[in-house]
Amino acid sequence: MTTIVIEDELYVTLEEAASCYSLTIEELVEAGDLGVLGRTRTYETHVVIRIEMLDRVATLRRLTRHLDLDFTAAILQLLR
């Protein structure tokens, strides 16, 4: 996974995170818009998230794919 350094913090693109965790970009955009992935930023032409937020992306994957929660329920679990 390619990381991007912005102001001494590591970031990854939503595209890479989605690909790595077999989620759609649309799902991650929605999660980002709802604040689940922390503060998103734009780098060049990509939306990026702090690398620490990959834990939340992995949790979304587990909740939606392995525990069969719908995406809205998974988001609500992460916002608790």
Secondary structure as UniProt FT lines:
FT   STRAND          4..6
FT   TURN            7..8
FT   STRAND          9..13
FT   HELIX           14..20
FT   TURN            21..22
FT   HELIX           25..33
FT   TURN            34..37
FT   STRAND          41..43
FT   TURN            44..45
FT   STRAND          46..50
FT   HELIX           51..53
FT   HELIX           54..61
FT   HELIX           62..66
FT   HELIX           71..79
//
